[in-house]
Amino acid sequence: MAVTESIRLEVARYRPGQDAEPVFASYEVPLMPDWAVLDGLTYVKDRLDGTLSFRWSCRMGICGSCGMTVNGEPRLTCGTFLTEYGDGPVRIEPLKGFPVIRDLVVDIEDFLAKLSSVRPWLVREGEELPLTAEYAQTPAQLDAYKQYSMCINCMLCYSACPVYVLDPDFLGPAAIALAQRYNLDSRDMDDRFDVLSQEDAVWGCTFVGECTNACPKHVDPAEAIQRYKLTAALRSVLPWSRR
């Protein structure tokens, strides 16, 4: 079937050794009613310019790898449709706040280091490996942390966060929300106070709330940060208070 409608993508290109700074390249792609921005980028790479670099994996909003800046907003390109932008153009850039490796691919090493620093796993004390005991939970215990467990590490919240963009030392929304996910888990025996109570952790947040607005999974990292501020304050006054 012939395609008569098209839309223009304005894609940020940065090729190390070739470009001194990012430049924009324009591509006309079919405007299909079921095409996401990621489909448009794939069309460019497959049909128009095979040198274009970008990350993607599942195409289902699960892996979190296709996050980019679309018309100024951090979005998952697999869940953002071309038809949302009328006649276009659609401007696609790397996530803001991260060093650009090439084109739309950013360096995530700093994010991964921050993520691992909050010990994003169940911490048990006084037990030896291998662990064989089963720790059942009630529905209420599951509900206590389930919302924060929905994070897919897409980093959209980091790109939306004005604090992280200005201060790369800030621990960041996703890492704090994930830490809170384990803090609220009845099976966990840690509270990660040594990491979360630092100036560049929860106290660095100015509660703008853009992280929550950008989150495609409704994790609400802004709420997680504010909740742990209360926990940290109580710990300072009542050292035996943990959660």
C-alpha positions, 0 to 999 in steps of 0.5 A: 500500500502506498504511503502518502503522508510523511513526517520530518524527524530532526535527529541529533547527530554526534560522531566522535572524531567527525563532529565538534558538537552535536548537529541536527539531520532531517529525515522524512519518514512515513506517518503511520498511525501505529508507528512510535518514534522508535519505529521512525528511528528504525526506518531511518537506520534501515532505509535512509542512514545506517550510521545512526546510533540509538539504544533499544531492546524490548519495544514494549516499555519494559527494558527502559533502554530507548529513553530520549528527549522528544520535542524537549521532553524525556520520553520512552520512544517506544511508547511515544507515537508520531501522531502525537506531534501532528504534522511535525517536525519531531525533534529527537535528542539524547537524554539531557544531563548525560555525556553523549557517546554517539548520536542518541546514545548516552553514557550511563556509567554514573547512573549505574554507579549511583544505583549500585551504591544504594544496595538494591537487593535484599539485605539480611543479617545473621544468615549464611549462604545458601539461604533456604528460608522462605519469607512470605508476605501479606498483600499489605506488606507487598503494597507497601513497596510495590509502586517503587518496584515498578522502576525500569531504570529508564533514566527519564527522571534523571534527565527531567531533574533540574538538580541532577542536570546542574549537580551530577553528584546528586544521587538522583530520583531512581536510585533513591526510589529503588532504595526506598523500595527495599527499605519498605520491604518487610524482608529487608533488614537495612535502611541505607541511612549511610547513603540516603542521608547525605547532602547529595542524596535526599537533602539535595532534592528541591522537590520540583517534582519533574521526576514524577511527571516524567516517569512512564511507570508512575513510580513517583520518585518525588514521593519516595524522596520526601518520605525518606527525608522524614525517616532521615530526620527521625533517625537524627532525633531518634537514632533507634528509629529505622523506618 
